[in-house]
């Protein structure tokens, strides 16, 4: 357990730097799956501390960036909405979020990549939406991926559940850059340091404008609610 920023965190590690922070999802034994405590700690950080930084690097401990929701804790649709609250706080935060994908990003892990403003990944990383193999539609990952990249690439990921490589993710603009193993955090930190030198209000307003222009009429939420309704309908049959 590490006490950071006046709160004891267990499932995340927050390293506060000068004007930016590095946040590590810290459940490697669970492939950094989004459990209730992890969500609560992220919400606390996002509400209380993130606005004090110009940039935040988000990465994962161990050999997985994030494997989505913790299925051992998941019942009904409520966990989806709790997870989406985390994602919306990232979108609405004035801080610029950089996803540093250290290995696999699965399901909700891809959602993290989609809602971060910038993203980079190690060359061995891969991205997957495996929910169809479990008989559901990815409630947040599917609509956000459809909005982030080319429809045919997103459809391949959603319909087959097969992964795409970091190189393919860069090619279809799911991420900004592929880096060699061992260079991920150094590169992400360099990006964060560059952002930290820019005017705070300009960064915040530029981020807000990007999201408003790319997703008019709160379409991001609409896609998530639609996917949840589809899953609920399938389970009722």
N, C-alpha and C positions, 0 to 999 in steps of 0.2 A: 504494500500500500504506500502511496506517495502523496504527501500533502502538498497541494499546489493551489495557489490563488484562493486561499481561505476555505477550501473544501477538500475533504479526503476523497480521492478518486481511487477506484479499484480497477474498473474496466476500461478506463482511458488513462493515458499519460499525457500531461500537458507540460511542454517545455516553453516557458515564456522567454522570448528573445526581445531585442530592442525593436519595438513596433511591429513584430510579427510573432507567431507562435507555431509550434509543431505539435499536432495532436495525433497520438498513436492509439488506435483501437487495440486494446490489450486483453484479448481473450484467445490467445493462440491455441489453447487446448480445445476451443470450440470454433476454430477457424474464423475468429472475430465475428461470429454470428451476433445479430442484434437481439440480445435479451433485454429484459425489463430494466435491469440496473444500468446496462450500457446506454440504453435510450435515455434514462433519467439523467445520467451524468452528462451526456451530450447536450441534452436540453438545458441543464444548468449552465454549462460552459457557453452555449450559444446565446443564451439570454443575458447572462451576467458578465461574461468576460470577452467574448468574441468582438463586440462593438468597440472595445478598447484597442484592438489591433487593426493594422491596415491590411494584413494578409494572414491567412492560416493555411498551413500545410497539413493535409489529412493523409495518414498512412496507416499500415497495419503491422502488428507484431507477428513474428513467425513466418510461415510459408503461405499465408493467404491474406490478401488485402481485406476482404470481407465476403462472407458466404451468404449474406442476406439475413432474413429473420431466423431466429433460433426456433426451429420446428418443435423442440421439446417443450417450449413454453407457449406455443401458438395454439389458440382455440378461437374459432369464429373470425370475424373481420376486424375486431377492435385492435389487435396488434398492428394490422396494416395502417390504420389511421394514426396510431401512435408513432409508427415509423415515419409516416408521411409528415407528421408534425416536425420531426427532426429535419427532414428534407426541405420543408418549406422555410424553416428557420435559417437554413444555409442560404437558400435563394434570397430571402428577405434581409439577410445580414448586410451591413455596410462593408464588412470585411471581404476581401477577395479570397476565395477558397481555391486551393490547388490540390487536386487529387494526385498523390504519389503512389501509384499502384505497384507494390513490391512483388506481387505474384498473382494468384487467381482473384478475379472479381466475379462473383456468382450472384445472380438474381438481384437482391437488394444492394449488393456491392456495386453492380453496374449502375443502379439508381444513384448511389453516391457520386460516381463518376459523372453522371449526366447533370446533376444539380450543382456540382462544383463549376466554377467559372473557367478554370484551366485544368488540364490533366496531362500527366506524363506517366510512362510505364517502363519497367525494365523489359529487355528484349525477350525474356523467356515467359513473361506474363501472358495470360489469356483471359478472355471475357466470355461469359456464358449466361444464357437465360434458360435454365433447365426446368422451369416450372411445368412446361407441357408434359414432361416425363412423369410428373406427379399428378397429372390430370387437371391442372388449373392454368389460368392465364396469369402471368406475372402482374400483380395488381399495381405496382408502381414502376417496376423495371420496364415492362412492355410499352406503356404509353410514353414514358420519358425517352426511351430509346428511339421510338418512332419519330419523336419530335426532334431528336438530336442528330440523326444520321439518315442516309438514303433509305427509302422505304424497302427496297428489295433486300438490302443487307439486314435491316432490322427484322424483316419477315423471315429470312433464313434463320436468324438466331431464335426468334419466337416460336416458329413452327417446327424446327428440328431439335431444338435444345442443344445443338452442337456449338462448341466454342469457336471463337475467332482469335487469331494471334494478335500480339501487340502490333506487328507490322500492318496487319489488315485493319486493326482499330485506328491506326494513324492514317492509313489510306482513306478510310471512310469518315474521318474527322470525329471519331469518338474520343480520341485523345489528340493532344497537340504534338507530342514528341515521344520517340522511343529512345531510351538510353541504355548503355551497357550495364550489366550487373555490377553493383558496387558504386555506381555514379548517381543513383536515384535521389537520395536525400541531399547530396551536394548540389545537384542541379535544381531541385525544388527549392532549396534554401537560397540559392542565387536568385531565382525568380522572385521569391518573397522579399529578399533584400532590395531588389530593384523596385518592386512595388512600394516598399516602405519609404522610399525616397520621394514618392509622388505626393501631391497635395491630397489631403484626406477627403475633402468634400468633392473634389473632382473625381476621385476614384469611386466614391459611393454613388454619385449621380450617374457616372458612366455605366456602372454595373446595373443600376436600376433601369436605365434607358435600354440597355441590351435586353434585359428580360422582358420589359414592357413591349418592345418592338417585336421580339421573336415569339412571344406568347401572348397575343392580345386576348382580351376578354377572359382572363383567368383560365385559359384552355388547359393548363397543366393540371389543375385540380379536376377539371371535367374528365380528363382521360383516366385518372386514378379512380374516380367514383364509378365510371363506366366499367372498368375492369373488375372492380369489386362486385358490382351488380351481376356481371357475367358469371363470376365464380359462384356467387350465391345461387344463381339460377341453375347452374350445373349440379350443384350439390343437392338441390331440392328434387331432382328428377330420380 
